[in-house]
Amino acid sequence: MNCFWMCCLIACGICLYLTGKTGSLSSIVMREFEKWISKNRGKYSHLLNESLRLRAFCVATSTQRHMASFDFTAKAFQLSHPGNEYFLPCIQPYIKDKNYKQVNLLIIHHLLFFQTEKSSC
């Protein structure tokens, strides 16, 4: 069983997830999963793939009211990694809606400028 996939399913299946509050059950699940996986990453990191990371990203950004749980998701699912430009299509709607604060939080604070091999930074 893929622990990353199960975490996404649990967080998505909790009806309070859409509140986006840090005390919601889904936020607690993600926070506890991040603590657990940080101690067990060596055993399970091979289970992470682009599809799972995209799913986790979508779960964490499904609410625009609060981004605190996104930090736990970004760490647990290692969203900041070289080659993570596949998140760009997920961020483009925020740019189109001129939600620049959200774009700032997602890119600068969590995804670290889309670390690519071509980056000159």
C-alpha positions in Angstrom: 0.0 0.0 0.0 1.3 3.4 -0.9 1.3 5.6 2.2 1.5 8.8 0.1 -1.6 7.9 -1.9 -3.5 6.9 1.3 -2.7 10.3 2.9 -4.1 12.1 -0.2 -7.3 9.9 -0.1 -7.8 10.5 3.6 -7.2 14.3 3.4 -9.5 14.5 0.4 -12.2 12.3 1.9 -12.6 14.4 5.1 -15.5 16.7 4.6 -14.0 19.5 6.7 -11.1 19.8 4.3 -12.6 22.6 2.4 -12.6 24.9 5.4 -8.8 25.1 5.1 -8.4 25.6 8.8 -5.3 24.5 10.5 -7.3 22.7 13.2 -9.4 20.7 10.8 -9.0 17.0 10.7 -7.5 17.0 7.2 -4.8 19.5 8.3 -4.0 17.4 11.3 -3.8 14.3 9.1 -1.4 16.0 6.8 0.7 17.5 9.6 1.0 14.1 11.3 1.8 12.3 8.1 4.6 14.9 7.4 6.1 14.2 10.9 5.9 10.4 10.3 7.2 10.4 6.7 10.2 12.7 7.7 11.4 9.9 10.0 10.6 7.1 7.5 11.4 8.7 4.1 14.2 6.3 3.2 11.7 3.4 3.2 9.0 5.1 1.2 10.5 7.8 -1.1 10.6 5.4 -4.0 6.7 5.5 -3.9 6.6 9.2 -4.8 6.0 10.1 -8.4 4.8 13.0 -10.5 1.2 11.9 -10.4 1.1 11.6 -6.6 2.8 15.0 -6.2 0.3 16.6 -8.5 -2.6 15.0 -6.6 -1.1 16.2 -3.3 -0.7 19.7 -4.7 -4.3 19.8 -5.9 -5.6 18.5 -2.5 -3.5 21.2 -0.6 -4.6 24.0 -2.9 -8.3 23.1 -3.2 -9.1 25.8 -0.6 -7.9 29.3 -1.2 -8.8 30.5 2.3 -5.8 29.1 4.2 -2.4 27.9 3.0 -1.0 26.6 6.3 -1.6 23.0 5.4 0.2 23.5 2.1 3.5 23.7 4.0 3.0 20.3 5.5 2.1 18.9 2.1 5.1 20.5 0.3 7.4 18.9 2.8 5.8 15.5 3.0 5.5 15.1 -0.7 8.8 16.8 -1.5 7.2 19.2 -3.9 10.4 21.3 -4.1 12.7 19.3 -6.3 14.5 19.7 -9.6 12.2 19.2 -12.6 9.0 20.3 -10.8 7.9 22.5 -13.6 5.0 20.2 -14.2 3.2 22.2 -11.4 3.1 25.3 -13.7 -0.3 24.4 -15.3 -1.7 24.1 -11.8 -0.5 27.6 -10.9 -1.6 29.4 -14.2 -5.3 29.8 -13.1 -4.1 31.8 -10.1 -2.1 34.1 -12.4 -5.1 34.4 -14.7 -7.3 35.4 -11.8 -4.6 37.9 -10.7 -4.3 36.1 -7.4 -0.6 37.1 -7.1 -0.4 36.6 -3.3 -1.3 32.9 -3.8 1.2 32.6 -6.6 3.9 34.1 -4.4 3.1 31.6 -1.6 3.1 28.7 -4.0 6.2 29.4 -6.0 8.5 31.5 -3.8 7.8 30.0 -0.4 7.1 26.4 -1.3 8.2 25.3 -4.7 11.4 27.4 -4.7 11.2 28.9 -8.2 10.7 25.6 -10.0 14.2 24.3 -9.7 15.2 23.2 -13.2 18.5 22.3 -14.8 18.2 25.4 -17.1 17.8 27.8 -14.1 20.5 30.4 -14.0 19.8 31.3 -10.3 
